[in-house]
């Protein structure tokens, strides 16, 4: 059985707090969540378990995320300098779509137009929750993002297309080959 691991992480700090987007490694993971198709369930990781999360990603047959190459993997490298995401077979849904469309889409835009679901919050709220010690709220939000990522990927794999809303509010389609 192929083990596809869908994942997402939330951070402790914003880009502004660490001195800019070129310092993503310094943002520090607050919560990470995976969904393993081999296990059939979600797993939640706290900051102290970041190397366990990295080990799960390393063992996967395919790792799927949304903006994972630029963001999530960079945050993990800040925790473990020996983590080399280029050695992991991965699919970044955002980057794959960006190659076709020549612009970025948000996960929310795709999920809403394709599946009729919306994200429950956004990353800056997760940072506020971290500062308030609300790790359970972050975990719930992060689990939902992983679920949306999985649903978007599965829909695209089966239907060979996704939908999104463009900046003028018009529903558009994009072909995918997953």
Secondary structure per residue as TSV (DSSP state, phi and psi in degrees):
chain	resnum	aa	ss	phi	psi
A	1	X	-	360.0	131.8
A	2	X	-	-73.4	133.8
A	3	X	-	-103.8	102.0
A	4	X	E	-92.7	128.9
A	5	X	E	-114.1	116.1
A	6	X	E	-91.6	140.1
A	7	X	E	-150.7	162.7
A	8	X	E	-157.1	150.8
A	9	X	E	-131.6	155.3
A	10	X	E	-117.7	157.0
A	11	X	E	-114.3	164.7
A	12	X	S	-83.8	-28.1
A	13	X	S	-131.6	156.6
A	14	X	-	-90.0	169.5
A	15	X	H	-60.0	-40.3
A	16	X	H	-62.1	-37.2
A	17	X	H	-70.9	-24.9
A	18	X	H	-102.9	0.0
A	19	X	T	99.0	17.9
A	20	X	S	123.2	168.4
A	21	X	G	-69.6	-13.3
A	22	X	G	-81.1	-0.3
A	23	X	G	-120.9	38.4
A	24	X	G	-56.0	-35.9
A	25	X	G	-57.0	-25.9
A	26	X	G	-87.0	-1.5
A	27	X	G	-74.1	-23.2
A	28	X	-	63.8	131.1
A	29	X	E	-74.1	134.7
A	30	X	E	-95.6	-51.7
A	31	X	E	-140.9	140.3
A	32	X	E	-125.6	145.4
A	33	X	E	-133.4	138.9
A	34	X	E	-124.5	155.2
A	35	X	E	-126.9	121.5
A	36	X	E	-104.7	126.4
A	37	X	T	-70.1	-25.4
A	38	X	T	-71.2	-42.1
A	39	X	T	-78.8	-35.1
A	40	X	T	77.2	25.0
A	41	X	E	-154.6	175.4
A	42	X	E	-94.4	152.3
A	43	X	E	-134.4	134.5
A	44	X	E	-107.9	132.6
A	45	X	E	-120.0	132.9
A	46	X	E	-90.0	175.9
A	47	X	G	-57.0	-38.1
A	48	X	G	-69.2	-10.2
A	49	X	G	-111.0	18.9
A	50	X	H	-59.5	-36.8
A	51	X	H	-70.4	-29.0
A	52	X	H	-66.6	-39.9
A	53	X	H	-61.4	-47.6
A	54	X	H	-59.2	-42.4
A	55	X	H	-60.7	-40.8
A	56	X	H	-63.1	-41.3
A	57	X	H	-63.8	-40.3
A	58	X	H	-64.0	-33.2
A	59	X	H	-81.8	-15.2
A	60	X	-	-69.7	151.0
A	61	X	S	-76.4	-30.9
A	62	X	E	-153.9	134.4
A	63	X	E	-111.2	128.4
A	64	X	E	-123.0	131.9
A	65	X	E	-145.1	-178.3
A	66	X	S	-125.5	113.6
A	67	X	S	63.7	31.4
A	68	X	I	-76.4	-35.2
A	69	X	I	-66.7	-45.5
A	70	X	I	-79.2	-35.2
A	71	X	I	-107.1	-69.0
A	72	X	I	-58.4	-46.3
A	73	X	H	-64.2	-37.7
A	74	X	H	-64.0	-41.7
A	75	X	H	-61.0	-44.1
A	76	X	H	-63.0	-36.5
A	77	X	H	-64.1	-28.4
A	78	X	H	-66.6	-24.8
A	79	X	H	-89.7	-31.5
A	80	X	-	-141.6	100.4
A	81	X	T	-64.8	-12.9
A	82	X	T	-88.9	-3.7
A	83	X	-	-75.5	118.1
A	84	X	-	-120.1	99.2
A	85	X	G	-65.0	-20.8
A	86	X	G	-67.9	-14.6
A	87	X	G	-89.2	-1.3
A	88	X	S	-107.2	126.4
A	89	X	-	-65.9	119.2
A	90	X	E	-142.0	159.5
A	91	X	E	-133.2	117.3
A	92	X	E	-97.5	107.1
A	93	X	H	-58.4	-40.4
A	94	X	H	-63.0	-46.4
A	95	X	H	-65.4	-38.7
A	96	X	H	-61.8	-44.4
A	97	X	H	-67.7	-36.5
A	98	X	H	-63.4	-35.4
A	99	X	H	-61.0	-38.6
A	100	X	H	-77.5	-45.7
A	101	X	H	-89.7	-18.4
A	102	X	S	68.3	19.0
A	103	X	S	-156.0	162.6
A	104	X	-	-85.0	148.5
A	105	X	-	-120.0	152.9
A	106	X	-	-88.6	152.6
A	107	X	H	-60.1	-38.3
A	108	X	H	-62.0	-43.0
A	109	X	H	-61.8	-41.8
A	110	X	H	-70.8	-47.7
A	111	X	H	-63.1	-40.3
A	112	X	H	-66.9	-48.7
A	113	X	H	-71.9	-33.4
A	114	X	H	-87.1	-44.2
A	115	X	H	-114.6	-12.3
A	116	X	S	74.5	23.5
A	117	X	-	-120.2	156.6
A	118	X	-	-126.1	153.3
A	119	X	-	-61.6	152.6
A	120	X	S	-85.8	-17.1
A	121	X	-	-163.9	-156.7
A	122	X	-	-148.1	166.6
A	123	X	H	-56.9	-37.5
A	124	X	H	-65.6	-34.3
A	125	X	H	-65.0	-38.5
A	126	X	H	-62.6	-35.1
A	127	X	H	-66.6	-41.8
A	128	X	H	-62.0	-43.2
A	129	X	H	-61.0	-39.1
A	130	X	H	-60.6	-45.1
A	131	X	H	-65.4	-24.7
A	132	X	T	-91.4	-0.6
A	133	X	T	75.9	19.8
A	134	X	-	-92.7	65.1
A	135	X	H	-66.1	-32.3
A	136	X	H	-64.5	-38.5
A	137	X	H	-63.9	-41.1
A	138	X	H	-64.0	-44.8
A	139	X	H	-60.9	-42.5
A	140	X	H	-63.7	-46.5
A	141	X	H	-61.2	-45.1
A	142	X	H	-66.1	-39.9
A	143	X	H	-59.5	-42.1
A	144	X	H	-66.5	-39.3
A	145	X	H	-62.9	-39.9
A	146	X	H	-64.2	-41.4
A	147	X	H	-63.0	-43.4
A	148	X	H	-63.2	-44.2
A	149	X	H	-58.0	-45.4
A	150	X	H	-62.7	-46.1
A	151	X	H	-63.6	-40.3
A	152	X	H	-63.6	-46.2
A	153	X	H	-62.2	-47.2
A	154	X	H	-63.2	-40.4
A	155	X	H	-62.5	-48.8
A	156	X	H	-61.9	-39.6
A	157	X	H	-63.9	-40.3
A	158	X	H	-82.0	-39.6
A	159	X	H	-95.3	-11.4
A	160	X	S	62.7	19.9
A	161	X	E	-159.7	159.9
A	162	X	E	-131.8	167.8
A	163	X	E	-122.1	155.2
A	164	X	E	-152.2	164.0
A	165	X	E	-104.3	124.0
A	166	X	-	-77.6	178.9
A	167	X	T	-67.1	-12.3
A	168	X	T	-98.1	5.2
A	169	X	S	84.8	8.2
A	170	X	-	-91.0	135.0
A	171	X	E	-76.7	126.3
A	172	X	E	-124.1	161.2
A	173	X	E	-117.8	155.7
A	174	X	E	-140.3	133.4
A	175	X	E	-77.4	141.7
A	176	X	-	-130.5	154.6
A	177	X	-	-128.6	73.5
A	178	X	-	-105.4	360.0
